[in-house]
């Protein structure tokens, strides 16, 4: 199954968690310092908020799949359509262990294609290089 992924950068995590909890009619699936995520089946969406960025608003969009085979099929199709994307790599991000590939739309909005393979106790891999200013929270 493919699930749309949306990630918003927010200024006030508690207020935003209350708002989106009411909007979706349920508590977050995962809550961590500076981060909350709703993994919803109806509508099928992985919706996350965090305080990881200085600017608030849309951080990145994505498509989450269930298996590496689905990820490979999707990224292969995108390459066939001449979309420029980074090769899939392992990532510790947003309290998850994932394999991700990144691309940007014509306006520069970051999109990720990912499969989550496990949980992490860290928001970001502490050994990773510092993020590029303006990049998505876990992005390229």
TAURUR-V165008 format. One record per backbone hydrogen bond with DSSP energy under -1.0 kcal/mol. CO is the residue of the C=O (numbers start at 1). NH is the residue of the N-H. If there is no record, write none. Layout:
BEGIN
co:CO nh:NH
co:CO nh:NH
END
This chain:
BEGIN
co:3 nh:64
co:4 nh:46
co:5 nh:62
co:6 nh:48
co:7 nh:59
co:7 nh:60
co:8 nh:50
co:9 nh:57
co:12 nh:16
co:13 nh:17
co:14 nh:18
co:15 nh:19
co:16 nh:20
co:17 nh:21
co:18 nh:22
co:19 nh:23
co:20 nh:24
co:21 nh:25
co:21 nh:26
co:30 nh:37
co:32 nh:35
co:34 nh:51
co:35 nh:32
co:36 nh:49
co:37 nh:29
co:37 nh:30
co:38 nh:47
co:40 nh:45
co:43 nh:45
co:44 nh:4
co:45 nh:40
co:46 nh:6
co:47 nh:38
co:48 nh:8
co:49 nh:36
co:50 nh:10
co:57 nh:9
co:60 nh:7
co:61 nh:112
co:62 nh:5
co:63 nh:114
co:64 nh:3
co:67 nh:71
co:68 nh:72
co:69 nh:73
co:70 nh:74
co:71 nh:75
co:72 nh:76
co:73 nh:77
co:74 nh:78
co:75 nh:79
co:76 nh:80
co:77 nh:81
co:78 nh:83
co:79 nh:82
co:89 nh:100
co:91 nh:98
co:92 nh:125
co:93 nh:96
co:95 nh:120
co:96 nh:93
co:97 nh:117
co:97 nh:118
co:98 nh:91
co:99 nh:115
co:100 nh:89
co:101 nh:113
co:102 nh:86
co:103 nh:111
co:105 nh:108
co:109 nh:105
co:110 nh:61
co:111 nh:103
co:112 nh:63
co:113 nh:101
co:114 nh:65
co:115 nh:99
co:118 nh:97
co:123 nh:94
co:125 nh:128
co:132 nh:135
co:136 nh:139
END
